[in-house]
Amino acid sequence: MAFLQDVFKDSGVPTYTFVEPNEYIKIVVTLSTKGRCLVVEGPSGIGKTTCVLKALEYLGMGDSIQLLTPRKKKDILSIEKILDNNENIGTVIIDDFHLLSIENKNRLSDLMKTIADEDREDVKLVLIGINRAGDSLVSLAPDLNNRITTVKFEVNPDSKILELIEKGEVALNARIKYREQIVRRSNGSFHIAQLICKELCIIERVIMTQDNKKELNTDINYVVDKIMTDLSRVFEVKAREFAIGSRLRSSGRAPYFHLLYWLSESKDWTIRMADIYLKYPTHKASISQVADKGFLYKLINNSENIKSVIHYDEYSKVLTVEDPKFMFYLQNLDWTDFVKRIGFSKINFDKKYDFALSFAGEVRSIAAELAILLFEEHECSVFYDFNEQHKIIGEDLTDYFEPIYKSDAEFIIVFLDRNYPRKLWTNFESDKFKERFGEHAVIPIIFKGCEPTQFDKLANIGYLSFDPEKEQSEQIKSIADIIVKKLDEKRRNEPS
């Protein structure tokens, strides 16, 4: 007699439904190799820890294991004690090792090198982490790579998910009619397959082995809807908090929202910033601002809500979902409805920048302050030359700047002081954006004493004023609020 909670398990090592992943044999061989430490990485919920424990059990090494995780404070102390004194400690598994401090990762790298070089039999280290977690170890100690075995778990193939379902059917003496739907919805995750099967059995009132074989006919879409209702109570708040960032900027580029959405589409629950920059060039400016300047890392690590489901490695620039249920929630979320609930005015962008700044060098401090304010307070994508110096160096400047002022920005912000008409580059930039006056895309900021006369071409163009003799920051804040409001209005009036 088998009970449902033991057949399709929410957590722990499966009793009836363990399926050997493709990586199982490699793990067995590594665990039985003297002096060889093991790093196992891959998406959460696909059976990494279960596989290691089953392999150790197979090898007769399952009785003397220390299973530790940095998620527990007492375990961190145990890990540090092992790093201080590791004689005859046996097999140590450190799950979620990517959460360790840089210092402890460094020390672990050194210990694993020592174990390999001394061919030690008295200690075996197994580190388990999310996708690309091993990259941070190798980046800290490049010579570690040849001394350890790294096993990368991929998303499980459909055949393995089907095998899990069939083992559960045998244990409960039941047959699931829509098994293929479960396979598809699981997206390669053993954990999610267990979750769906368990909910299906609850709906069908199958809580133990059936005396007579029972067919379970409930449509899996209905099962998923019930699961999503339960998950929404837990994960809606977490998803919203991440998508908004530190606060909602309805007219901004929504960089955190897009990162969350791209995570939901990733097959391995992981995105690398370098890949994102190449794949989504119109978002590169806004994403790089939050990823490369510490805002993304700070957002995650300052929130227990977000930190419990998402991890960001600042060194490898890799963003990962840690909780398989949260990933399932993201994969089945109605994103159109989610956007409306949050309050973003637009999430699809044709242009690379919201604003491009054109100014003479004498007013650079004013332009710089506006650029910072537009990004940090409003999450707008701004072209400000000093932000892209690393890209500009060595380039043909005319080729680089021309498309920015001609077509790549929603609005051109022009700082018109006495020096503007006298500069070579401001003349070049104005020549490129002059046609955009007809699109109402040029916003002049005219300095006191430079106001247009009735004979000036700008006489009929609405502009903002700036007085250098008055307090600078208050004027810049007012300008930022006005131009962001104009951007927001433009986006809300555009067809969806």
N, C-alpha and C positions, 0 to 999 in steps of 0.2 A: 504493500500500500504506500503510494507516494502522495505527498501533499503539495498543493499548488505552489506555496511559498518556497518549497525546496526544489521544485522543478524549474520554474521560471523565476529566477532570483533578481531582486532589486540591487543587491550588493553581495559581496563575498564571493567565494569560489563555488562555481556550480557543482552540484552533486550529480545531477542526471544529464545535464546538457552541455558539458564541456566539449568543445570542438578544438582539435589541434589546429592552430593557425599555420600558415605556410612557413613561418619562421621558427616553428617549434624545434625541429631537429638541430638547427644551427645553435639554438640556445642550449639544448642538451649537451652538444659537443663542447661548447665554450665553458659551461659550468663544470664539466668533468676534466678540463684542461688545467694542469697545475700552473699557478702564477698568472693566469689570464683573467683579468677583470672584464666585466660586461656592462655596456651601456645600452639600454633599450629605450628607444624613442618612437613616438608616434601619437596619433590622435587619442584623446581620452575615450574610454568606453569600448575599445576594440579588443581588449583582453590581454594587455601587456603583463600586468601583475599576475593575473590568473595563470597565464602561460608559464611564467617564471616559477611560480609556486608548484604547479603541476610537474614541471621538469625536475625540480628539486625533489619532489615526492618520488618520481620515477627513479631517480638516482639514489634514493635512500638517504637523502640529505635534508629531509623535510622537518626533522625533529629539533634541530639546533639552529634555528634561524632567528636573527633579530630583524624585525620589520619596522623601520623607522620612517618618519616623514617630518619635514620642516614645518608642516602645518601645526604640529604640536610643540609647545615650548619645551616640555620635558624631553622630547625626542631630539631637539636641537642640542640640548645639554649632553645627551647620550652620544650624539654624532661627534661633538667636540671632544668628549672623553676618548672616543675611538681614535680620533686624529692625534691625540696626545699619547695614547698607549694602545697599540693594536696587536700585541702578542697573543697568539692563540685565541682569537675572538671568533673564529669560525666564519659562517656565512652571514653577511650583513646586506640587507636590501634597504636602499634609501629611495623611497617612492617620492615623486614630485621634487627631485633634487634640484630642478631649475629654480626653486624658490630659495635656495641657500644663498647666503651672502657671497660676494666676490671672494672675500678672504677664505671662506671655507671651501669654495669651489677650487681655489688655488691649492689649498692644502690637500684636498681630495686627489687632485691631479698629481701632486707630488707623491702621495701615498701609492696610487695605482702604478706609477712609474717604478717605485721601489719594489712593490710586489712582483712586478714583471721582471725587473732586473735581477732580483734575488731568487726568482723561481719559487716563491713561498707557497707552502701547502697549508699553513695554519690560518690563512685568512682568504676569504673570497668576497670581493665587493661587487654588488650589482646595483647600478644606478638606473632608475626608471624615471622618464620624464616625457614632456610633451614633444611635439614635432620640432626638430632641429635643436632640441635642448643640448645635444652633444656639441653643437657648434661653439657654445660659450666656453666649454672646457678646452676644446682644441685651440680656440683663439687665445686662451690664457697660457696654454702649454702646447705649442705646435708639435713637439716631439712625442706627445702622448699618443698620437693617432696610431702608430705602428705597434704600440705596446698593449692595446686593448682591442676588444671586439665590439663594434657598434652594430646593433641590429635595428634596422629601421622597419617598424611595423607599417604596412600599407593598410588602406581600407580593405576589409575582408571581402573576398569575392562572393558573388551570389550563392555559389555552391556551398560555401561554409555556413552562411546564414540559413540556407535551406536544411543543411544537416542538423543545425541546432534545433530548428523547428520540429524536424522529424523525430529527434531524440525526445523532445518534450511530448510529442504525440504518443510515442510508445509508452512513456512513463505514466501518462494519464489515461491511456486507452481511448484516445480521441483522434478525430481527423479534422484538420482546419481546412475549410473549403477554399479560402482565398489566400493560400500561402504565398503566392507570387506577389500579392499586394503588400504583404508584410516584408518580404525581401526587398521590394522597391522602396518602401517607406523607411527601412532601416538604414539605408545608405552606407552599408558596410559595417555597421556597429552592432556587435553582439549585445551590448547593453540595451540598445534601443529595441532590438528584436525581442529580448526578454521582456522589456517593458510593455510592448504592444501585445505579445502573447499572453502575458499575465492579465492585462486589462480585458482582453477578449474572453478569457476563461471566466473572469469574474462576472462579466455581462451574461455569459452563457451558464452561469451557476455551476461551473466545473471547479471544485475546490480540492478534489482528490482523485485518485485512480477510479475510473468508472467500471462498474460491474459489466455493463454492456457498452460496446463501442459507441461513442456519440459523435455525430458530425456537428461542427461549429460553423454556422452559416452566416453569422453577423458580418455585414460589410465592414471592411477595414477602415474605410473613410469615416464611418460612424465612430469606430473605436478611437481613431486619431482625434476626432473632434472632442470626444470626452476627455482624452488625455490633455489636449490643448487647453481645455477649460480649466483643468486642475493646474497645469503648468503656468498659465497666465497669471494666476493669483500670486505666484512666486516670482516669475521672471519679467512680467510687464514693467515693474518698477525698475529693475536692474537694466533692462534694455533701454528704457526711456532715459534713465540717468546718464548712461553712456552716450546715447545718441545726441542728447542736448549739450553735453559738456558741462562746463562750470555754470552756464546759464543759457537760456534760449535766446538765440539771435535769429529771428524769423527770416531776415533778409540775407543772412550769411551764407557761406558755401556749404554749411553742414558737414564739415570734415569728419566728425565723429560718427554721424549717421551713416555716411558712405563707407567708412571702415567697417561698421557693424554689418551693413548690407553685403559688402564684399566678402566678409567672413562667412556669411550664410551661404554664399555661392561656392566657397572653396571646398574642394573634395577632401583635403586633408586637415580642414578646420584651422588653417594657418595661412597668413598672408605676410609676404616680405615687402617692406617699403620700396626696395629697389624695383621689384616687379610691378608694384602699383604705379610708380612714376612712369614706367614705360607703357603700361597698359592703358592708363587714364591720364593722358597729358594735360587735359583741361583742368584736372584736379591737382596737378603736381604742386603748384604754388601753395595752395591751402593745406594740403596734406603734409607737405614737408615742413611747413611752419609749426604744426602741432607735434609731428613725429621727431623732428631733428632739434627742436629747441626745448624739449623737456616737458611740454604741456601734456602730451599723451601719457607719459610715464607718471606724471604728477596726478593726473585725473584718476588713473587706475589705483595707484598706491595710497591715495588719500581717501578712498572709498571702500569700506568693507563690502558693500553691496557689489560693486564692480569687480573688486579683487577676487571675489569668490568664484567668478565665472570666466574672467578674461585675464590673460597674462601678457605683458609686453617686455621683451628683452631689449634694453637700450643699446646693448653692444652689437647684437646681430640684427637689430631693427626688425624683429619678428613679432607679430601679434597673433595670439592663439586663444581659441576657446578651450577652457579647461573642463567644463562640465558637459557631459554628453546630453543630458536632458535640456540644458540651455541651447545647445546646438540644434537639437530636434525642434525646440520652440522656434528658433530663428528660421529654420528651414521650412517650417509650416506657417509662419506668420504672414498675415495679409499686409504686405508692406505699403500698399496704397492707402489703406485705412490707417495704418500706423503713422504715416506721414501727416495725415490730417489731424489725428489725435494729438500729435506733438505740436503742430502749428507752423511748420516751415512753409514759406511762400512758394518755394521752388527747389527741386532737387536735381533737375537735369540742366546742364549748362553747355551752351554752344561756344562760349568764349573762354579763353584761358584766364583772363583777369576781369575783376569787377571794375577796378579803377587803375588807370595808368597816370602817373604824376609827371608833369612837364614843368621845369623850373630852372632858373639861373642859380649858379653855385652860391651866390650871396644869400639866398634864402633857404639853403639846404636844411638848416636846423628846424625850420618851420615845416618843410615837406616831410622830414624824417619823423617829426612828432605826429603829424597827421597819418603817415603810413603805419606807425606803431599802433595808434589808436584804432584805426580802421580794422586792423587784424585782431588785436588783443581784445577789444571791446565788442566788435561786431562780426568777427570771423570772416571778413571779406578778403578776397584775393587781390593783392595790390602789387602793381609793378613799381618798384622803387629801386633805382639802379644799384645802390649799395647792397641790397639784399641778394643781388645776382652777380656780384663781382667775379665769383669763381667761375661762372659760366661765360662772362663777357671777355675775360682775359684770353687773348690770342684770336678772338673772333673779328671778322670784318664788321665794324660797328654799324655801318649803314645797313648791312643785310640783317643784323640782329635787331636793331631798333625799328626798322621800317614796318614790319607786320604788327608790332605791338601797338603803335600809334595809328596805324591805318585800319586795323580790323580786329585785333586780339583782345581789346578791352571794351567793356560795356560803355564806360564813360572815361573821357580824358579830363583830368583836373589840371588846369593851367594856372600857375602862380604868376600873375602879371605885375611885376614890379618894374622899376626904371631900367633894370639891367636886362630884362628878358629880350627886347628886340635887338640888343647888341651882340648876343652870343651866337656862335656858329651852330652849336647843337640845338639850341632852342629854335633857331630858324629852320633847321632841318626837320625837327619834330613837328613844328607847326605846319610846315609844308605837307607833311604826311597826314595830319589829322584835319586839315582845313575843309575837306569834303564832308567831314562828319558833323559840321555845323547843321547841315540839312537834315541829319538824323536826330537832332537835338541831343547829341551825345557828348558835346563839349561844354564843360562847366568852368567858366572863368572865375578866378578869385583875384579881384583887382585891389591892389594896394592903394592906400591913401595917397592922393597926389597924382595917380595915374588913371583917373576916371576918364571914360571915353567922351569925346565931344559929339555934337550932332553930325559931324562929318566922318566919324570913325565907323568902321564896319561893325564894331561891337555895340554900337548905340542901341540897336534893337534886340540885343541878346541879354536875357536875364543873367545876372551875375551875383556873386557874393563879395562882400567887402572885407578887407583886412587892414587894421590900423597898427603899424609897427610900434606906435607909441603907447598902445594899451597892453594890458596883460595878455600874454601870448596864449597860454593854455586854455583859458576860457573861450577865446575866439575859435581856437582849433576844435575844441569839443563841440561848439555850436555848429561849425562847418561840417564836422563829421556827422552829427545827428541829421542835418538837413540833407546831405548827399546820400546817406544811407536810406533815409525815408524816400527819396526819389528813386533809388534803386529798387526798394521794396515795392513801391507803387508800380514801377515798370513791370516787375515780375508778376505781380498779381493780375495785371491787365493782359498779360500774354496768354494765348491759348494754351491749354494743358497739353 
